[in-house]
Amino acid sequence: MSQSDQATKTNWNLLFLCWLLVSVSTTISIFFSSVLEYEPCVLCWYQRICLFPLILIFAAGLFPAFDKSVIKFALPLSIAGGLTALYHSLLYVGFIPENIQPCSKGVSCTEKYFELFGFVSIPMLSFLAFSTLITLLIILKRRTSR
């Protein structure tokens, strides 16, 4: 196998890992709202708006062969979702004052539905997923720009 073929295979694997992360995140998001009946807040919806299209974007970049142009579509959505998740996480832990919360009507953005290990909240899980996704996409971008 040539070095070019090996690089393409590694890039495809990284993109597949991105698709897998987005698929698992979407499944968990839908599970929380549909099965456990946790109603999403406004910020959760904004994060979902950034997350859900990524499944199709990454799938389009994987087949029939690796397409590096997928990065220019996926990275802005991932950054927007990550920044929203960061804001939501800071709001959730009380770092941002309540008087500037966007969730004044409907479900509160600080509603404590679920905390893994006593401190990992749904907004933090979202932030970790988007952060991992951004990191993988930056690695992929650097690998393909050589």
Secondary structure, DSSP 8 states (H G I E B T S, - for coil): --HHHHHHHHHHHHHHHHHHHHHHHHHHHHIIIIIS-----HHHHHHHHHHHHHHHHHHHHHSSS--TTHHHHHHHHHHHHHHHHHHHHHHHTT-S-GGG-S--SSS-TT----EETTTEEHHHHHHHHHHHHHHHHHHHHHHHT-
